[in-house]
């Protein structure tokens, strides 16, 4: 593990392994580098030099005094700029939102994969007052109830996929320790509006991944975002939803390799 200092002084932890073209992995909400990527990292490290970061406020990374999505984007950009090579980037869920915002801040992104997480408009995307309800569960000490509610109501994860995550006991335990960061990210996402003109300088090719069985909003968002970027396309992962790196890691790895090694 090494650390990178972000623009506001926050220390971001990064793990490195493998050999080949540089590949940065950016995890989503309630996760850290281990919970999201542990099933796919060994295979990816056979073809890439993999850098897996812990986003601020979880794992071995520090946190800042005030939260803002742009601080997260600066974190990702700082890690990219610390690598002495053009960097392929994969962002999952909220990590995808951090990654696309980071692409505006650095010219060192070679190619970018965004797996469900960039809304055209965050307002109205989720049930009303969901952030308040999640915070109430957290305040009451029902940490697991909050995590389950997030997956059921926000992600609309099917019961069998949720149980698969819960069965990964060590990873589930780590998610529980990270759950307090969820409400702030949810509020930032709800305030987000994708404006194509902000990304006019992003010329790196972008692949937007969507689970073929994910809620329809994911495909609508991905298609709308792709239409607003310089060079982007959407690919459906057949039979998958939000966590193909857990449900079908081989498919996920093949998809990543096909785009970055093309």
N, C-alpha and C positions, 0 to 999 in steps of 0.2 A: 504494500500500500504506500502511495505517496500522496502529497496534498498540493493543491493549487489554490492560490489566493485570488478571490474574486475582486471585482472593482471596489466593492464597499468594505473589503478587508476580511470577509467571511472565508474560512478555510473549508475547502471542498475536498473530500477524500476520493481517490481514484485507484482502482486496481487494474493491473496490466498483466496480460498473458498471451501466449501464442506468437506467431510470426506471419508476416505478410502485410498487405495494405492496412492502414490504420482504420479502426472501426470503433466508434464511441457508442455505448449503450446508455440510454436515458430512461430510467424507470418512471412509472406513474404513481398515483396516489396510494397512500398507506403502505408503500413498498420501500425497499432499498435494493442495492445492486444484487444481493443474493436471492431475495425472494422472487424477483422477476426473471432473472436470467440463468439461474443455476442449472436448468435442464438443457439449455442450448449453448452455454458458454464453451464447454469442452469441444463440441463440434465446430463452432465458429473459430475457435483458436487454432484449428488445423489449417485454416485458410487466411486468417487475419491476425494482426496484432490487435487484440481486443482491449479496450479501455472501458471499464464499467464504473460509473460514478455513483456515489450516494448524493442525492439531492439535499439541499440545505434543510436542517432540522430533523435529520434522521440518520441512522447508521453511525458512521464515524465522521460525518461532516458536522460542522458547527452551524449555528443559526444566527440570523441578524436580528436587530432590535425591532424592526418593523417590516411587515411582509408586503411584497409587491411582486407581481408576475415578472416585471422587468428585471428585478434582482435575480430571479431564477434564470432568465435568459442570459444575463451577464455571467452567471455561474457556468452555464454550458459553453458560452463563447470563450471564457477564460480557459476551460479545459481544452477546447479545440485549439486555441492559440498556443497552448503549452506543448503541443505535439508537433514535432519537426517534420511535418508531411501534410499533404491534403488529407482530409478526414471524411470518411463515410460515417453517417450518423443514423441511428435508429432511435426514434422516440415512441414510447408506448403510452397511450391514454393521456393523462395530464402531462407526462413527459414529452409527448408529441407537441403539445402547445408550447412548452418551454423550448423545444428544439427549433420549431419554425420561427419563433421570435428571436432565437439566438442567431439564426441564419441571416438576419438583418444586420447583425453586429460584427460579423467576421467574414472575410473573403476566403476562408480556408476550408469551407465545406465542399467536398467533392461531389457527393450525392447524398440524398436524404430520404429516409423511409419514415412515414408518419402512420402509425397504427392506431386508428380511432382516437380522437381526442381534440381535434381542432374544430370548434363549432363555427358556423357562419354567424350565429348570434346566440350568445349564452342565455340571454333573458328568455324565460318561458320554456327552456329546454327540459327542466325537471319539475317535479311536483312543487306546488306553492309552499313556501316556508320550510323547505326540506332542510336548509342549513340550520334554521332555528331548532328543528326537531332533533337533528343529529347532535347539536351542542347540548340540548337538554339531556339526551341519553348520556353524553360524556360527563356532564355535571353530576348526574345521578350515579355515576360509577359503573354504568352498564357499557363498558368498552366493547365487549363482543357484540352486544346488541346493536351498537352504533355501526360496527364494521359490517355486520350482516345486513342492516338496513341500507347501507351505502350500496352494497352489491345488488340487493334485490330491487331497490327503488330508483337508483341512479343508473347503474349499469344494466339493469333488467336481466341479470344473469340467471339462467335456468338452474333449477335445484341441483341437477347432477353436476354441473360445472362448479357450483358453489361448494358442494360436498367434496369434490376433488381437491379444491384449495384447502378446505378444512382438514382433509386427511394428511396434508403435508404439514405435519405438526410443528416442526421447527420453524418453517417459513410462516405458518399461521401465527405463531407466537410473536415473531418479529413484526408482523403486520399489526398486531395488537399494540405493540409499543410505539408504532408510528401513527396510530389513528388520530391523535390529537391534531395533526397537521391537516386533516381532511377539511374541516369547515372553512379555513382560510383559503384553501385552493378552490373549493366549491364557489365561494363568493367571488373570487377573481374570475373564474370561468363564467359565472352568470353575468358578470359585467363586460365580458369580452365581445367584441364585434370584429369580424374579419373584414378588413378593407384592403382590396387588391392593390391599391396604389401604394400602400406601405411596403409592399414586397416587390416593387418594380426592379430593385437592384439585386434580387435573389435570382440568379441565373442557373444555379445548380439543378440538375434533374431531380425530380421529386416523385416518389412512388407512395401513393396513399393506399394503405391496406385496410380492408373492411371484411369482417366475418360475414360469410354468406348467410348465416342465420342470425346476425345481429339485428337489433331494432332498426326499422327503416330510416330513422333519423341519421344513422351513421353513414349510410350510403348517400343520402341527400347532402349532408355536410361535406363529405369527401368529394363528391362531384362538383359542388359549388366552389370549394377551395381550389381544386385542380383547375377549374376554369379561370381562376384569377391569378394563376402563377405562370411563369414564363415557359416552363417545360415540365409538365406534370401529367400523370395518368393514374387511374384507379384500378386496383386489382382486388377481386373477391377471393377470399379463402374459403373454398367450398366446405360446407358442413360445420364451420367454426363460428365462434362468437368473439368475445373480447380477449381471450387468453390462449391463443393458438400455441404460444410458446410452452404452455403446460399441457394442453390437450393433444396436440399433434406437433411435438418439437421438430420432427423430421421435416414436415411440410414447411414450418416456419424457417428452418435453416436453409432449405432448398430455395425458398422464395428470396431470402436475403442474399444468398450467394448469386442467384441468377441476375439480380439487379446490380449488385456491386461489382461483380466480376465480368460483366458483359463488355 
